[in-house]
Amino acid sequence: MASNVEAPERWYLALLGFAEHFRTSSPPKIRLCVHCLQAVFQFKPPQRIEARTHLQLGSVLYHHTKNSELARSHLEKAWYISQQLPQFEDVKFEAASILSELFCQQNLVDSAKPLLRKAIQISQQTPYWHCRLLFQLAQLHTLEKDLVSACDLLGVGAEYARVVGSEYTRALFLLSKGMLLLMERKLAEVHPLLTLCGNIVENWQGNPIQKESLRVFFLVLQVTHYLDAGQVKSVKPCLKQLQQCIQTISTLHDDEILPSNPADLFHWLPKEHMCVLVYLVTVMHSMQAGYLEKAQKYTDKALMQLEKLKMLDCSPILSTFQVILLEHIIMCRLVTGHKATALQEISQVCQLCQQSPRLFTNHAAQLHTLLGLYCISVNCMDNAEAQFTTALRLTTHQELWTYIVTNLASVYIREGNRHQELYSLLERINPDHNFPVSSLLHQGIAVFLSGTRFLRETLKMSNAEDLNRLTACSLVLLGHIFYVLGNHRESNNMVVPAMQLASKIPDMSVQLWSSALLKDLNKALGNTMDAHEAAQMHQNFSQQLLQDHIAACSLPEHNLISWTDGPPPVQIQAQNGPTTSLASLL
């Protein structure tokens, strides 16, 4: 016959079993699960069971219902009771972790911070939870854009991990800090930190998947660091290593043996997420280098994988990856003359941002920038100016600010009667006046816009790092200048390679421009057959652009060009037909 001590365990385990059965049913029966857990309190359970049940109820209500107030009540009780019990760390710190998440969801960040700080203070003898709570508080500061506090916490975590003998988690803390330093553009601190991380990663001997995931994290930081500086050629060895690394990870099986050090119980990202991330940085490289067909190929693969993952995983990072991929492919479409497709993809980004206010906050400036680029492509210059002005108001990122300003300058150039505004903008991005960005690509664009005396310098910079699109634009502009000056031989030396490079990218606008120049050049040189061939090419490109122009302007999504305030419009009304002119493009 069971003793009185065992009796409560039997009924508790029975109710817990029923609750878990209902929670994991397909579909889940959350109401019945909650009823079973609530029934535990009818038996006046001991404090340990009471605290654990409050945690279970709070967790179920938080993750599966919208009843956040009741979830909060149960989690607060679990946190309060568990602090009075010795050696009850899992319940205590899990309650603190979930409760702080709930506070953040309710925009009660000032309640989440002291809760996490207290939990961190009393968890120093529990390595796993101490590290996890440090990561969580650092993430909270990051979301608030307080990167200095986040970096400080990650530094504390790295030192704690070193003391408890976890080089793996030390590397995770340091790599996370490196990521934030890159975001802050503290490059002088990034270099020694990445060097230290590289040594730790190579010397750590442990679970092969964990080791390779550290290597992927490290290489992703290196690649993005190079790309952020516009060093497209220099990054190739690192990018190749990264691609080989992800192939290695995909062949490894997860080792179910738990690490002996509890501080090692962390994963950076699931293998599937890492794979999408590697596709993403490869797309970024292809875009900067001007390999647009390659960029489209990798984007298609990544988006296909993302759709599969999102069926099973609601992780917010997947939507972030999807938006960044779409942002890149939209720019590809605009360059290659597929405006209608670009516009539909801009609408897709709007829909994703409607589902997540945080995603919209982080990508609103980019979204208006893309709409501005689309407006330029369909010759809606007033709308382009409004979109770029909105984007400038929404961004604090120096590189994006410079990119927007250079595009706004191109709008003023096209309008032809905005000389004062143009000179003012050019003065702000003049490379001779302490140019504010580190990207060679953006410096090259600014040099390009600043005047023909800089074009040789632009060519030198773009050739040094294989920035093919910038090279093509520079060549065709130099060719145009030489043609106007009557130097037909030198003009031909510029325009022919510009056309070859533009065809390789392929850049539809530069092809159109080059074919028009080749037609005029060959006429001037008396090459009738070549002039006729160039004229035919020009006609073909013009027809393709015209048809795409009409298709884009006929879409209901075209009305997005008028949106400059607030969240993206939920519904987009159709309009009667195209209202813009293609004349300036032909």
Secondary structure, 3 states (H helix, E strand, C coil): CCCCCCHHHHHHHHHHHHHHHHHCCCCCCHHHHHHHHHHHHHHCCCHHHHHHHHHHHHHHHHHHCCCHHHHHHHHHHHHHHHCCCCCCHHHHHHHHHHHHHHHHHCCCHHHHHHHHHHHHHCCCCCHHHHHHHHHHHHHHHHHCCCHHHHHHHHHHHHHHHHHCCCHHHHHHHHHHHHHHHHHHCCHHHHHHHHHHHHHHHHHCCCCHHHHHHHHHHHHHHHHHHHHHCCCCCCCHHHHHHHHHHHHHHHHCCCCCCCCCCHHHCCCCCCHHHHHHHHHHHHHHHHHHHCCHHHHHHHHHHHHHHHHHHHHHCCCHHHHHHHHHHHHHHHHHHHHHCCHHHHHHHHHHHHHHHHHCHHHHHHHHHHHHHHHHHHHHHCCCHHHHHHHHHHHHHHCCCHHHHHHHHHHHHHHHHHHCCCHHHHHHHHHHCCCCCCCCCCCHHHHHHHHHHHCHHHHHHHHHHHHHCCCHHHHHHHHHHHHHHHHHCCCHHHHHHHHHHHHHHHHHCCCHHHHHHHHHHHHHHHHHHCCHHHHHHHHHHHHHHHHHHHHHHHHHHHCHHHHHHHCCCCCCCCCCCCCCCCCCCCHHHC
